[in-house]
Amino acid sequence: MVLGQWDDQQWLRNFHMQKRTFMELCAWLTPALQRDTTRLRAPNPIKKRVSIAVWKLATTDSYRSVAHQFGVGRSTVGIVMMEVVHAINDILLPRVIHLRDVDTTIAGFAALGFPNCGGVLDATHIPVWAPEHRAAHFMNRKGYCSIVLQALVDHWGRFLDIYASWSGSAHDARILCNSGLFHRLEAGTYFPRRESTVRDVPMPICVIGDVAYPLLTWLMRPYMGRPDQNRARFNDRLNRACNQVELAFGRLKVRFWCLLTCLEMGERNATEVVVVCCVLHNIVERSREVFLPA
């Protein structure tokens, strides 16, 4: 009924992606999810397994509710979801989340008022379940257990780089300094080696972030305190560009409601689920799809 009768609005309301995007996803994942029929039973169809996973990611439904929705066992939902999650991370992660056309990104941020910018950096907290004896390790400054998603986004709010391996108690600057992105930017191997001139000052391609991050040769942050008129204008332009990462996090969580509630799974699985939501976000954003209220 879903495949044959739902229109795009129904797909957007329930799966938070259009039918054509879902079918593309199934085609990409077929080599990894293909299962042989045995004498005991036939495997669930690939489209059904991908549907179960995307439904679980896009809603706040419990495993029991999803199992009832698709006519499978409760344990099957968890197994199928992680199978699909692993397949997406193995096949699509390197193809979807990477540095894109730098010139287009720089032009996009220049249109927002900030020159020679290759991306915006920020972090957000994803609520997770933590074992009682490790709760303090995951407790963030807002008083709940979480893991941190660090992301670099372009002017469209698409993820260029993600890092989701740290607990909620870690500071954003510490997470950055331990990320692969930091080491590539420090070594000058992430962006092409070229500079632009701003009022006779040579300026390399830079990343911008908020006050949680240190000021570096490749990382710009706002002025602190009570800035004068020129510095206030600089802060205004920087903040206007930084809004793109906030909008990206907002759209990510509106599409994948599982990130708004507590991810009740182990730390490793929770991290993989967060990464998969970012991959699917980029796939949907590529088509400039909207999202509709449920």
C-alpha positions as CSV (number, residue, x, y, z in Angstrom):
1,M,0.0,0.0,0.0
2,V,2.8,2.4,0.9
3,L,4.8,1.8,-2.2
4,G,1.8,1.8,-4.5
5,Q,-0.6,4.4,-3.1
6,W,1.2,7.1,-1.1
7,D,2.0,10.4,-2.8
8,D,5.1,12.5,-2.0
9,Q,3.4,14.4,0.7
10,Q,2.5,11.2,2.6
11,W,6.1,10.0,2.1
12,L,7.4,13.3,3.5
13,R,5.1,13.2,6.5
14,N,6.0,9.7,7.5
15,F,9.5,9.0,6.1
16,H,10.7,12.6,5.9
17,M,12.0,12.0,2.3
18,Q,10.3,11.6,-1.1
19,K,9.6,8.2,-2.6
20,R,12.2,8.7,-5.3
21,T,14.9,9.3,-2.7
22,F,13.8,6.2,-0.8
23,M,14.0,4.1,-3.9
24,E,17.5,5.5,-4.7
25,L,18.6,4.6,-1.2
26,C,17.3,1.0,-1.6
27,A,19.1,0.7,-4.9
28,W,22.4,1.9,-3.4
29,L,22.1,-0.5,-0.4
30,T,21.0,-3.6,-2.3
31,P,24.5,-5.1,-2.7
32,A,25.1,-4.9,1.1
33,L,21.6,-6.0,2.2
34,Q,20.9,-8.8,-0.3
35,R,20.2,-12.1,1.5
36,D,19.7,-15.6,0.1
37,T,16.5,-17.5,0.7
38,T,17.1,-20.6,2.9
39,R,15.0,-23.7,3.4
40,L,13.8,-22.3,6.7
41,R,12.5,-18.9,5.5
42,A,12.8,-16.1,3.0
43,P,14.5,-12.9,4.1
44,N,12.5,-9.7,4.5
45,P,12.5,-7.7,1.3
46,I,15.1,-5.0,1.1
47,K,12.6,-2.2,0.7
48,K,10.8,-3.4,3.9
49,R,14.0,-3.5,5.8
50,V,15.0,0.0,4.7
51,S,11.5,1.2,5.5
52,I,11.8,-0.2,9.0
53,A,15.1,1.6,9.6
54,V,14.1,4.9,8.1
55,W,10.8,4.8,10.0
56,K,12.6,4.2,13.3
57,L,15.0,7.0,12.6
58,A,12.4,9.5,11.4
59,T,9.9,9.0,14.3
60,T,9.8,8.6,18.1
61,D,8.0,5.3,17.8
62,S,9.2,2.5,20.2
63,Y,10.6,-0.8,18.9
64,R,7.3,-2.4,19.8
65,S,5.3,0.1,17.9
66,V,7.5,-0.2,14.8
67,A,7.3,-4.0,15.0
68,H,3.5,-3.8,15.1
69,Q,3.5,-1.3,12.2
70,F,5.5,-3.6,9.9
71,G,4.3,-7.0,11.1
72,V,7.7,-8.2,12.4
73,G,9.1,-9.1,15.8
74,R,10.3,-6.5,18.3
75,S,13.9,-7.9,18.2
76,T,13.7,-7.9,14.4
77,V,13.3,-4.1,14.3
78,G,16.6,-3.6,16.2
79,I,18.5,-6.1,14.1
80,V,17.2,-4.7,10.8
81,M,17.8,-1.1,11.8
82,M,21.5,-1.7,12.7
83,E,22.0,-3.8,9.5
84,V,20.8,-0.8,7.4
85,V,22.8,1.6,9.6
86,H,26.0,-0.4,9.0
87,A,25.3,-0.6,5.3
88,I,24.7,3.1,4.9
89,N,27.9,4.0,6.8
90,D,30.0,1.5,4.8
91,I,28.7,2.4,1.4
92,L,27.4,6.0,1.5
93,L,29.3,7.8,4.2
94,P,32.5,8.4,2.1
95,R,30.4,9.2,-1.0
96,V,28.1,11.7,0.7
97,I,30.0,13.5,3.5
98,H,33.1,15.0,2.0
99,L,34.6,18.4,0.9
100,R,32.7,19.6,-2.1
101,D,33.4,22.3,-4.7
102,V,35.4,24.8,-2.6
103,D,34.9,27.7,-5.0
104,T,31.1,27.3,-4.8
105,T,31.2,27.2,-1.0
106,I,33.4,30.2,-0.8
107,A,31.1,32.1,-3.1
108,G,28.1,31.1,-1.1
109,F,29.6,32.4,2.2
110,A,30.8,35.6,0.4
111,A,27.2,36.2,-0.5
112,L,26.4,36.0,3.2
113,G,29.0,38.6,3.9
114,F,32.0,36.6,4.9
115,P,34.9,36.2,2.4
116,N,37.1,33.2,1.8
117,C,35.2,30.9,4.1
118,G,35.3,27.1,3.5
119,G,32.8,26.0,6.1
120,V,31.2,26.7,9.5
121,L,32.1,24.6,12.5
122,D,29.9,23.8,15.6
123,A,28.7,21.0,17.8
124,T,25.4,19.8,19.1
125,H,24.4,17.3,21.9
126,I,22.4,14.2,21.1
127,P,20.6,12.6,24.1
128,V,21.7,9.0,24.8
129,W,21.2,6.3,27.4
130,A,24.2,5.9,29.7
131,P,24.8,3.1,32.2
132,E,24.5,4.3,35.8
133,H,28.1,3.8,36.7
134,R,29.2,6.0,33.7
135,A,26.5,8.7,33.8
136,A,28.9,11.4,35.0
137,H,31.1,10.7,31.9
138,F,28.2,11.5,29.6
139,M,26.5,14.3,31.6
140,N,26.7,17.6,29.8
141,R,26.4,21.1,31.1
142,K,22.6,21.1,30.5
143,G,22.1,18.2,32.9
144,Y,21.4,15.2,30.7
145,C,23.5,12.4,29.2
146,S,24.6,12.9,25.6
147,I,27.2,12.4,22.9
148,V,28.5,15.4,20.9
149,L,28.2,15.7,17.2
150,Q,30.8,18.1,15.7
151,A,30.1,19.2,12.2
152,L,31.5,21.3,9.5
153,V,28.8,22.5,7.0
154,D,28.7,24.5,3.8
155,H,26.6,27.5,2.9
156,W,23.6,25.2,2.1
157,G,23.8,23.5,5.5
158,R,25.2,20.2,4.1
159,F,27.7,18.3,6.2
160,L,31.3,18.4,4.9
161,D,32.8,16.6,7.9
162,I,31.4,15.0,11.0
163,Y,32.8,13.6,14.2
164,A,30.6,12.0,16.8
165,S,32.9,10.0,19.2
166,W,33.0,12.1,22.4
167,S,30.7,12.1,25.4
168,G,28.7,15.1,26.5
169,S,31.0,16.2,29.3
170,A,33.8,17.1,26.8
171,H,34.4,20.7,25.8
172,D,33.9,21.7,22.1
173,A,37.5,22.9,21.8
174,R,38.9,19.6,23.2
175,I,36.8,17.6,20.7
176,L,38.0,19.7,17.8
177,C,41.7,19.3,18.8
178,N,41.3,15.5,18.8
179,S,39.5,15.3,15.5
180,G,40.9,14.3,12.1
181,L,39.6,17.6,10.7
182,F,41.8,19.6,13.1
183,H,45.0,17.7,12.1
184,R,44.2,18.1,8.4
185,L,43.6,21.8,8.8
186,E,46.7,22.3,10.9
187,A,48.7,20.5,8.2
188,G,47.1,22.6,5.4
189,T,45.9,19.5,3.5
190,Y,42.2,19.9,3.8
191,F,41.6,23.0,1.7
192,P,43.5,23.9,-1.5
193,R,46.5,26.1,-0.8
194,R,45.5,29.6,-1.9
195,E,44.9,33.0,-0.4
196,S,42.7,36.0,-1.1
197,T,43.5,39.5,-0.2
198,V,41.2,41.5,2.1
199,R,42.3,45.2,2.4
200,D,45.8,44.3,1.5
201,V,45.9,41.5,4.1
202,P,46.5,37.9,2.7
203,M,43.8,35.6,4.0
204,P,43.9,31.8,3.7
205,I,40.7,29.8,3.3
206,C,39.3,29.6,6.8
207,V,36.7,27.9,9.0
208,I,34.5,30.0,11.2
209,G,33.0,29.0,14.6
210,D,31.7,30.5,17.8
211,V,33.4,31.6,21.0
212,A,33.8,28.0,22.2
213,Y,36.7,27.5,19.8
214,P,40.2,29.0,19.8
215,L,41.4,31.6,17.4
216,L,43.8,30.0,14.9
217,T,45.3,30.9,11.6
218,W,42.6,28.9,9.8
219,L,39.8,29.3,12.4
220,M,38.0,32.7,12.9
221,R,35.7,33.4,15.9
222,P,33.8,36.5,17.1
223,Y,35.4,39.3,19.1
224,M,34.7,39.1,22.8
225,G,33.7,41.8,25.2
226,R,32.2,45.1,24.0
227,P,33.5,45.4,20.4
228,D,33.7,48.8,18.6
229,Q,31.7,49.5,15.5
230,N,34.1,47.7,13.1
231,R,34.4,44.7,15.3
232,A,30.7,44.6,15.8
233,R,30.2,44.6,12.0
234,F,32.7,41.7,11.7
235,N,30.8,39.8,14.4
236,D,27.5,40.4,12.6
237,R,28.8,39.0,9.3
238,L,30.4,36.0,11.1
239,N,27.2,35.2,13.0
240,R,25.2,35.5,9.8
241,A,27.4,32.8,8.2
242,C,27.4,30.7,11.4
243,N,23.6,30.5,11.2
244,Q,24.0,27.9,8.5
245,V,25.3,25.3,10.9
246,E,22.4,26.0,13.4
247,L,19.9,25.6,10.6
248,A,21.6,22.4,9.5
249,F,21.3,20.9,13.0
250,G,17.7,22.1,13.2
251,R,16.7,20.4,9.9
252,L,18.7,17.3,10.9
253,K,16.7,16.9,14.1
254,V,13.3,17.8,12.6
255,R,13.8,15.1,10.0
256,F,15.2,12.4,12.3
257,W,13.2,12.6,15.5
258,C,15.2,9.8,17.1
259,L,17.9,12.5,17.8
260,L,15.4,14.5,19.9
261,T,14.7,11.6,22.3
262,C,17.1,9.4,24.2
263,L,18.9,6.9,22.0
264,E,18.5,3.7,24.1
265,M,21.4,1.7,22.7
266,G,25.1,1.2,23.3
267,E,27.6,4.0,22.8
268,R,29.0,2.5,19.6
269,N,25.5,1.9,18.0
270,A,24.3,5.4,19.1
271,T,27.3,7.0,17.4
272,E,26.6,5.0,14.2
273,V,23.0,6.1,14.2
274,V,24.0,9.7,14.6
275,V,26.3,9.4,11.6
276,V,23.7,7.7,9.5
277,C,21.2,10.5,10.2
278,C,23.9,13.0,8.9
279,V,24.4,10.9,5.7
280,L,20.6,10.8,5.1
281,H,20.4,14.5,5.8
282,N,22.9,15.2,3.0
283,I,21.1,12.9,0.6
284,V,17.8,14.7,1.2
285,E,19.4,18.1,1.2
286,R,20.9,17.4,-2.2
287,S,17.4,17.3,-3.7
288,R,16.4,20.4,-1.6
289,E,13.5,18.5,-0.2
290,V,11.2,20.1,2.3
291,F,9.8,18.5,5.4
292,L,6.1,18.5,6.4
293,P,4.5,18.2,9.9
294,A,3.3,14.7,10.8
